[in-house]
Amino acid sequence: MSNTDVKISNIPVKDVGSLVEALSSAYCSMINNGCSMKLMPSVMLWGAPGVGKSQAVRQIAKEIEANTGKRTAVTDVRLLLFNPIDLRGIPTSNADKTLAVWLKPQIFQMDESDDVINLLFLDEISAAPQSVQAAAYQITLDRVVGEHKLPDNCIVIAAGNRITDKSVAFKMPKALANRLLHLEVQVNFDSWKSWAISAGVHPSVVSYLSFRQTALMCFDSSSEELAFATPRSWEMVSNLLNNVNGDAWKISSLIYGLIGMSAGIEFISWCKCYEKLPSMEDVFSGRFYEVPKEPDELYALTSAMTKYASEHKDDVEGLRNSILYANLFPPDFSVMLMKDYMSIEKNFTQTLLRIPEFSRWMQTKGALLNGTF
């Protein structure tokens, strides 16, 4: 069993998508019912480095905003960099110089307004020394540290790596562990792909990982390699392609530095498929090309079309033309493209259903979309 498959016994295992759905649903129910967030247990997310724990917290904040009408303010605290004094604050004298008082740390300067939900994210808690973890007792259970109290509109989520990951990790004291709601985060490609499409991850990254799904997460705690592929490092590769240079070969050394030489060389070789693709402007304007026959080119084509569609969501005629072109694809790739289209943004399926060609596609291939034949 590889270290990416190691599970922590006796706690639920969730991919990022189902984790976000479960927690955001619980939080939104409490918020919409007028409940105080102190009634919700503090959450502890366990998982390998780069698996998507931090990304999940950001997605939860967005879901809360979308479903409650409230603004979220995320405070990200890397406990590895803190000591107990940092959490309690700096002592000073009171006005009469007769007693010591503690200045409130910046992390506790939160907005208590009714239209705001604060989210305190205690990241790398398992990497913090036990003296700092002990200071987290009060935060997770009593929602206080010393004299400082968290407001009732504050959610507390902690995250850390497992000891089996052999990253910096201290064993969590049982007393602290019993104060938390524990969930383990593991990689699921379909969940990651849905997020990646809606988040604008570069199409070459999406298409390559669609073709080679096992390359999404290559963390191995027994390896001495410094650069390796994880959802986090692939997101950074995408950021380079989107913002530095879209030609992977020209920034190859930067890509190698994120995911390693072996994965990087294979990915850059894959990117050459894009040179063979038809013009997306032509496809969406109704000029159809011969459909590629090789699987790698079809993966690249569907990702390029999804990216173009996400940037032209209001071009109904263009979407219509692309669906007509997709009817020429092998059935499994046609289904893949429509699933990707529906992941572009929330409720985008309703937009597609207003296009007659999509409705006809659903009538003929909808059973394949649902995984039945």
C-alpha positions in Angstrom: 0.0 0.0 0.0 1.4 3.4 -1.0 1.5 6.3 1.4 -1.1 8.1 -0.6 -3.5 5.2 0.2 -2.8 5.2 3.9 -6.0 5.9 5.9 -6.4 6.9 9.5 -8.6 4.3 11.2 -12.0 5.1 12.5 -12.7 8.5 10.8 -14.5 9.3 7.5 -12.5 9.7 4.3 -13.7 12.4 1.9 -12.5 13.9 -1.4 -12.4 17.7 -1.5 -15.7 18.0 -3.3 -17.7 15.9 -0.9 -15.9 17.4 2.0 -16.9 20.9 0.9 -20.4 19.8 0.3 -20.8 18.2 3.7 -19.3 21.0 5.8 -20.7 23.9 3.9 -24.2 22.3 4.1 -23.8 22.0 7.9 -22.5 25.5 8.3 -25.1 27.1 6.0 -28.0 25.3 7.9 -26.8 26.6 11.2 -26.3 30.2 9.8 -29.7 30.3 8.1 -31.3 29.0 11.3 -29.7 31.7 13.3 -27.5 29.4 15.4 -24.2 30.4 16.9 -21.1 28.9 15.3 -19.9 27.9 18.7 -22.4 25.0 18.6 -20.5 23.4 15.7 -17.5 21.3 16.8 -14.1 22.5 15.5 -13.1 20.5 12.5 -9.7 18.7 11.9 -8.8 17.9 8.3 -6.1 15.2 7.9 -4.3 14.4 4.6 -1.0 14.2 2.7 0.8 17.3 1.6 -0.8 19.1 -1.3 -4.0 17.0 -1.3 -6.2 20.1 -1.2 -7.0 20.9 2.5 -6.4 24.6 2.2 -8.3 24.7 -1.1 -11.2 23.0 0.6 -11.4 25.7 3.2 -11.4 28.5 0.6 -14.2 26.6 -1.3 -16.2 26.3 2.0 -16.0 30.1 2.5 -17.3 30.7 -1.1 -20.2 28.3 -0.6 -21.2 30.0 2.7 -21.2 33.4 0.9 -23.3 32.0 -2.0 -25.9 30.3 0.2 -26.3 32.6 3.1 -25.8 36.1 1.7 -23.1 36.8 4.3 -19.5 37.9 3.7 -16.8 35.5 4.8 -13.5 36.6 6.3 -10.8 33.8 6.4 -8.0 34.1 8.9 -5.2 31.7 7.9 -2.9 30.8 10.8 0.1 28.6 10.2 0.7 27.2 13.6 4.1 25.8 12.7 5.3 29.4 12.8 3.7 30.3 16.1 4.6 29.8 19.8 2.2 30.0 22.7 3.0 33.6 23.4 2.0 34.5 19.8 -1.4 33.1 20.4 -2.0 34.7 23.7 -0.5 38.1 22.9 2.0 40.4 24.4 1.8 41.3 28.1 1.6 45.0 29.2 0.5 46.9 32.2 -3.0 48.2 32.7 -3.9 51.9 33.0 -3.1 52.0 36.7 0.1 50.0 36.2 -1.1 47.6 38.8 -1.9 44.5 36.7 -0.7 42.8 33.6 -3.0 42.6 30.6 -2.5 40.9 27.3 -2.7 42.7 24.0 -5.0 40.9 21.6 -3.1 39.3 18.7 -4.0 40.3 15.2 -5.5 37.0 14.4 -8.3 37.6 16.9 -9.2 41.0 15.4 -12.4 39.7 13.8 -15.5 41.4 12.5 -18.5 40.6 14.7 -21.1 42.1 12.4 -24.2 40.2 11.7 -23.6 40.1 7.9 -20.1 38.5 8.4 -19.0 34.9 9.1 -15.4 34.5 10.3 -13.4 31.4 9.5 -10.3 30.7 11.6 -8.1 28.2 9.7 -5.5 26.7 12.0 -3.2 25.2 9.3 -0.3 22.8 10.0 -1.6 22.1 13.5 0.0 18.7 13.5 3.4 20.3 12.6 3.2 22.6 15.6 5.1 21.8 18.8 3.0 20.2 21.5 3.2 23.4 23.5 1.4 25.3 20.7 -1.0 22.4 20.2 -1.8 22.7 23.9 -2.7 26.4 23.4 -5.1 25.2 20.7 -7.1 23.4 23.4 -8.8 26.5 24.4 -9.4 27.7 20.8 -11.0 24.4 19.7 -13.1 23.7 22.8 -13.6 27.0 24.7 -13.0 29.3 21.7 -10.7 31.4 23.9 -7.0 31.8 24.4 -6.2 33.4 27.7 -8.3 36.6 27.9 -9.2 36.6 24.2 -12.5 35.2 23.0 -13.6 34.2 19.5 -16.9 35.9 18.4 -20.0 33.7 18.0 -19.9 34.2 14.2 -16.5 32.3 13.9 -16.0 28.9 12.4 -12.8 27.0 13.5 -11.2 24.5 11.1 -7.8 23.0 11.7 -5.7 20.9 9.2 -2.4 19.0 9.2 -0.4 16.1 7.7 -0.5 12.6 9.0 2.4 11.2 10.9 2.6 8.4 8.2 3.4 11.2 5.7 6.8 11.7 7.3 6.5 15.4 7.0 6.9 17.6 10.0 4.2 16.2 12.4 3.9 15.7 16.1 1.4 13.2 17.5 -1.7 15.0 18.6 -2.5 14.7 22.3 -5.7 12.6 22.9 -7.3 15.4 24.9 -7.0 17.7 21.9 -8.1 15.1 19.4 -11.3 14.4 21.4 -12.3 18.1 21.0 -12.3 17.9 17.2 -14.5 16.5 14.4 -12.0 14.5 12.3 -12.2 14.1 8.5 -9.5 12.6 6.2 -9.0 14.2 2.8 -8.0 12.1 -0.1 -7.6 12.7 -3.9 -10.4 12.0 -6.2 -9.8 12.9 -9.9 -13.4 13.5 -10.9 -13.9 15.9 -7.9 -10.6 17.7 -8.7 -11.5 18.0 -12.4 -14.9 19.6 -11.7 -13.1 22.1 -9.5 -10.3 22.7 -12.0 -12.7 23.5 -14.8 -14.7 26.0 -12.7 -11.4 27.5 -11.3 -9.9 28.1 -14.8 -7.0 25.6 -14.5 -5.0 25.6 -17.7 -6.6 23.2 -20.3 -3.3 21.5 -20.9 -3.1 20.5 -17.2 -6.7 19.3 -17.2 -6.3 17.3 -20.4 -3.0 15.7 -19.4 -4.4 14.6 -16.1 -7.6 13.4 -17.7 -5.4 11.1 -19.8 -3.1 10.1 -17.0 -5.2 10.4 -13.8 -2.6 8.8 -11.6 -0.3 11.7 -12.2 -2.5 14.0 -10.1 -1.0 12.8 -6.8 2.5 11.3 -6.7 3.4 11.9 -3.1 5.6 9.1 -1.7 6.8 9.6 1.9 9.6 7.1 1.4 11.1 9.2 -1.5 13.7 11.9 -1.0 12.5 13.9 -4.0 11.8 17.6 -3.2 9.6 18.2 -6.3 6.6 15.9 -6.9 3.1 16.1 -8.3 0.1 17.0 -6.1 -3.1 18.9 -6.7 -1.4 21.9 -5.2 1.7 21.7 -7.4 -0.4 21.2 -10.5 -2.4 24.3 -9.6 1.0 26.2 -9.5 1.9 24.8 -12.9 -1.4 26.1 -14.2 -0.7 29.5 -12.7 2.6 29.6 -14.6 1.0 28.7 -17.9 -1.8 31.2 -17.4 0.2 34.1 -16.2 3.9 33.6 -17.2 4.0 31.8 -20.6 1.5 29.5 -22.2 4.3 27.6 -23.9 5.2 24.9 -21.5 8.6 24.3 -23.2 9.7 27.9 -22.6 9.1 27.5 -18.9 10.1 23.9 -18.6 12.7 24.4 -15.8 10.0 26.1 -13.7 7.6 23.3 -14.3 10.3 20.7 -13.5 10.9 22.6 -10.2 7.2 22.1 -9.2 6.4 18.5 -10.2 9.9 16.9 -10.8 11.8 16.1 -13.9 10.1 12.8 -14.8 6.5 14.1 -14.6 7.6 17.4 -16.1 9.1 15.9 -19.2 6.1 13.7 -19.8 3.7 16.7 -19.3 5.7 19.0 -21.7 5.7 16.2 -24.3 2.0 16.0 -23.9 1.6 19.7 -24.5 2.8 19.2 -28.1 -0.7 17.7 -28.8 -2.0 21.3 -28.6 -0.1 22.2 -31.7 -2.2 19.7 -33.7 -5.6 21.0 -32.5 -8.0 22.9 -34.7 -8.7 26.6 -34.0 -11.3 27.0 -31.2 -12.6 30.1 -32.9 -13.3 28.0 -36.0 -14.9 25.2 -34.1 -17.3 27.5 -32.2 -18.1 29.4 -35.4 -19.2 26.2 -37.1 -16.1 25.3 -39.2 -15.6 21.6 -38.3 -12.4 19.7 -38.7 -11.7 16.0 -38.9 -12.0 14.5 -35.5 -8.7 13.3 -34.1 -8.3 9.5 -33.8 -5.7 9.3 -31.1 -6.9 9.4 -27.4 -4.3 11.9 -26.3 -5.4 14.4 -29.0 -9.1 13.8 -28.1 -8.3 14.5 -24.4 -6.5 17.7 -25.5 -9.4 18.7 -27.8 -12.1 18.3 -25.2 -10.1 20.3 -22.6 -9.4 23.1 -25.1 -13.1 23.3 -26.0 -14.1 23.4 -22.4 -11.7 26.2 -21.7 -13.0 28.2 -24.7 -16.6 27.6 -23.7 -15.9 28.8 -20.1 -14.6 32.0 -21.5 -17.6 32.5 -23.9 -20.5 31.3 -21.7 -22.9 33.8 -23.3 -22.1 32.7 -26.9 -25.1 30.5 -27.4 -24.5 30.1 -31.1 -20.9 29.1 -30.4 -22.0 26.5 -27.8 -24.5 25.1 -30.3 -21.8 24.7 -32.9 -19.5 23.0 -30.4 -22.2 20.5 -29.4 -22.8 19.7 -33.1 -19.1 19.0 -33.5 -19.1 16.9 -30.3 -21.7 14.6 -31.9 -18.9 13.5 -34.3 -16.7 12.4 -31.4 -16.5 8.8 -30.1 -19.3 8.4 -27.6 -17.1 8.4 -24.5 -15.3 11.6 -25.5 -18.6 13.3 -26.4 -19.9 12.4 -22.9 -16.7 13.7 -21.3 -17.1 17.0 -23.1 -20.7 17.5 -22.0 -19.8 16.6 -18.4 -17.0 19.1 -18.5 -19.4 21.8 -19.9 -21.8 21.2 -17.0 -18.9 21.7 -14.6 -18.0 25.2 -16.0 -20.1 26.9 -13.3 -23.0 26.3 -11.0 -26.3 26.1 -12.8 -24.6 26.2 -16.2 -26.5 23.0 -17.1 -29.7 25.2 -17.2 -28.1 27.4 -19.8 -27.2 24.3 -21.9 -30.7 22.9 -21.7 -32.0 26.0 -23.4 -29.9 25.0 -26.5 -32.0 22.6 -28.6 -28.8 20.7 -29.8 -27.9 19.9 -26.2 -31.4 18.7 -25.4 -31.2 16.4 -28.4 -27.8 15.2 -27.3 -29.3 14.4 -23.9 -32.0 12.3 -25.5 -29.6 10.3 -27.5 -26.6 10.0 -25.2 -28.0 11.0 -21.8 -27.9 7.3 -20.6 -24.1 7.3 -21.2 -23.8 10.5 -19.2 -25.5 8.8 -16.2 -23.2 5.8 -16.5 -25.7 3.4 -18.0 -25.9 1.8 -21.4 
